Amino acid sequence: MDYNTLEEITRISTGADPHEIVTSADGAVAYISNPKLKNNGHSIDVINLKTLQHDETIDTRPFYIPHGLVYLDDQLWFTAQGSKTVGVYDLKSKSVTEVLGTGQDFTHLLEVLPNGRTFYSTNVESGTVSIYEKKEIPPYMPPTGKLPHNAQPRVEWRQTLVDVGYGAEGFDTTPDFKELWTARPDGHVLVIDLNQKEVIADIDTEVEGLHRLKISADGTTACIVSVKTGDLLFYDIESRTLKHQMQMGQGAGLYIDEASNRLFASCTPNNYIAVVDLEDFRLLKKIEIGRPDGVTSVEVYQE
């Protein structure tokens, strides 16, 4: 789509079950996960955004059902919910170079901090959030109770699981990375203190079907959609109270474009993307497209 007019430029074929999408830092490439939940999918499409052509397909086997994606420093992070893991695919060597097991069911969405040493994922059917940190830990104490003379601290990944209840899927962190907000389909929004690694608030919105959640770039507002009722909720981050509520469509994937102050919501069951002005909570447009999900924007052409 054209960034300003939101008119269609072209369509590019992908795999049979496209879900999440991320782009490279230079805006030249897009990566699209194809979970194929019923058939143990194992592919990520690579789209050249300069030529607007499908370049190749990444095979993630033996890690199945890729879904959540993050691009960071020439590496593609992905959840493999069929394998209960988070994987790191090196785009230069074209190989999976690191695998972190969550041991949780339906490891779905993912956020990686810019330093690459902390990441978060929602484990939908286990009802948990994984907090993974790469940090220095003391030397291993052997059963003898005596450390070897050459024992040294080591740097390893460590996981903390926070119970947030069955079905929690969409989540986002505040810009200062102090809080993580996640939404459950029973209408509850949970707030995790990321320093203490515990739930500090449970907000009952009384709106069923909550699915995805995004926090505004200024950190003041949480935007939450219901894929059941078609409601779009705006919650104040500081007071944790409702600021505004509107009907938009049965929202799924969310993308906030900071430059234009627009919210893009994939209303999957309704076959359109709703575009909302975040300044005055006004529905700007409905982009008709069959079963949309992941949304993002990127600068491809330069004048």
N, C-alpha and C positions, 0 to 999 in steps of 0.2 A: 504494500500500500504506500502511496505517497504520504510523507510525513505531515504535510500541511493540509492537503485537500482530503486525505483519507480515501482517495479513489484508487482502485486496483491498478497495479502496473503489470503484474503477471502472476502465474501460478507455476510452482515447481513440484514435480512428483516426489513423494517421500515413501517411506515404508508404509505398511498397511495400518499402523496404529500409532500415529505421531502424538506425543504428549507434551513434554517439556522442550524448551528451546533456549539456548544461550549462544552468544557470539564471541569471537576472538577479540582481543583488546584493540586490534587495528581495524575492526569492522569488516574484515575480508571474508570471514567464514562463519557459518552458522552450524550448530550441532543440535540434532533433534533425536530424542530417545523414542524407541519403539518397544514398549513393554510386552505387548501381546500376552496379556495376563493369562489367558486360558491355554496358551501354547508355549510357555516358557521362552519368551522372546529373548533375543541376545544381540540386538543391533542398534547402532546409533548412526543416523544419516549425517553425512558431511556435505554441506551446500556451499558452493562458491558464490558469494554475494556480489562479486565483480562481474562475473559472466552470467549469473542467475541460472546456474546449472548444478545438477547433482554430481558431486565429484566422486565420492566413494562411500562405502559402508564399513563402519568399525564393528567387528565381531567381538563381543565381550565375553564369549565362552572361555572358561567354565563358569562365568558369573552371569546369572540369568535374571531376566525381567528388569532391565535398566529403566530408571524413571527420572529421579531428581538429578539435575546437572549443575555444575559450577565450572566456569573456565577461570584458571588462575595460572599465570606464568608458564604458558605453553603446556599446561597439564589440564586434562579434563577429568574432574571428579564426578562420580556417578553413584547413585544408590543402585544396588542389585537386590531388589526386595525378595526375589525368589531364592537368593542365596544368603539372605540375612547379612549383607555386607555393604560397605562403602569401598569403592575401588578408585584408584588413581591411574589414569591412562596417559602415558607420556606421548605427546603428539610428535616428537622428533624421532624417538626410537620405535614408535608405533607398537607399544606393548604396555601391559598392565604392570606397573612397577611397585604398587603398594596395595594391600588389601587389609581393611580393618573390619573385623567381625562385630556386629552388634549383638548377635544371639537373640534378636528380637523379630517378631513377626511383622511383615509388611513395612520394612524400612523404606520410606517413601520420598519425602522431601528433604532438601539439604541446603545448608548454608555453611560456607567456609570463610573464616576471617582472613583479612588481607595478608597476615603473616604466615598463613598456611599451617599454623600450629594448633589451631582450635577449629572444630566444626561441630555443627548441631544437625540432628536429623529427627524426624518424627517417625515413630514405630506404631503405625495406626492400630493394628489389631492387638498388639501387646499393651497399648495405652501408655506408652512411655516416650520421653524425649531423651535421646542420647546426647551427652556432652562429652566430647572427646578432646583431650588435651595432650600435646606432646611436651613432656616436661622432664626435668632432671629428678631422679628418684635415688634413694640411698642404695648402697651395695646390697645384694641379696645375702641374707643371713642364712648360712647353711644349717642343717640339723644339729651340727656339733655345738652351735651357739658361739662359735669363734670365727671372726672374719679372717680370711687369708690376709697375709701381710701386704699383698698387692691389690686388695679390693678397692675398687673405684666406683663413684656414683655413675649412673648410666642414664641416657636419655631414651625414654620409651613413651608410646601412646598409652593413656589410661582413660577408661570410660567411666562416667557416672551416669546412672539412669535415674530420671525423675518421673515419678508416677503422675500422669495427667489425665488418666481415664480413657476408656475405650473409644476409639474413633477420632481422637485428636489428630488432625492432618495439617491444615494450613497453619503456618507460623511465620513470624518475623521477629527481628531483634531491633531494639531502639538504636539510634545512631551511635550512642556512647557504649553500646554493648553491655549495658547494665541489666537490662530486662529482656526476656523472651516472652512473647504473647502467642498463644495457640488456641485454636477454636475447635470445639466438639460439636457433632451433629445434634446433641441434645440441647443445644442453646447455651452452653457454658463456655466462657473464655477464661483460660488459666494464665496467670502471670508468674513467671519464674524469675527469681533473683539469681542472676548468673554468677555472682560472687559466692553466695551462700549455697547455690545449687539446690534450691527448694522453692516450692510453690508459695507465693506470698499473697495471692489474691485469686478468688474464684468469683467471676462475674456471671450472674444468671441474666442473660439478655431476654429470655422468654421467647426467643425466635428459633424454631427448629430448623435443622438442615444446614447449620453453619459449616462452611466448607474451606474457604481460603481466607487469608488475612494478610494485609500489608500495612506497614507503618509509613507515614509520610516522611519525606526527606528531612523536614525540620523537627521530626520526633514528637510532634504534638498530637497526632491523630492516628488511630488505628481504624482502617477500613476493612470491614468484614462482610462477606457475602453469604447468602443462603441459597443453596442449590435446590432447596425444597419450596420455599415461599416466594422467592424473587426479591427479598429485601436486601438493601444495602445499608449497613449500619456504620455510623461514624462515632467512635468513642474517644473521649479526651484521655490522653495517656496519663497526665498528672492526677486528675481527679477520678479517673476510671468510671466516668459517667457518660451517658449517651448525649451526643451533641446534635445529631440529626439522623433521620431515618427516611428512606425513600424506596419506591418500587423501581426496579431497573430491569429485572429478568433473573432467571435462575443461574446465578453466577458460579463460576468455577475458577479458572486461571485468572490471576490478577497481575497487572503491571502498572506501576505509577511512573509516569514520565515527568521528571522534575522540571525540565526545561519549559514544558508547556503547561505544567500544573494540571495534567489530565490523567484520569484513571481509565485504564482499559480493562474490561471484565468480559471474559469469555462466558457467555451464557450458553453452555453446551447443549442442553435440551431444547433451547429455543432457536438454535442455528443462527446466532448473531453475536457480534462483539459490541457491547455497550460502551460508549465513550462518555465520560462524565467530567464536567468542569469542577475541579476541587475548590475553586474560589467561591462559587455560589451554589454548589451541589445541583448543577443543571445537567440534564441529559442532552448531550450535544448531537449524538448520532447513534444509529444502530447499523453496524456493518454486517450485511447478510453474508454468512459463510457457513457451510455445513459442519456442525459439531466442532467448533473451535476449542482450543485448550491453551497451550502455552503462548504467551505474547511477549514481544520485546521490540525495541527500536534500535537502529544503528545508522550511522552516517556512512553511506556507501559511495555516493557520487559527490564530487567536489567541483564547483564552478571554476 
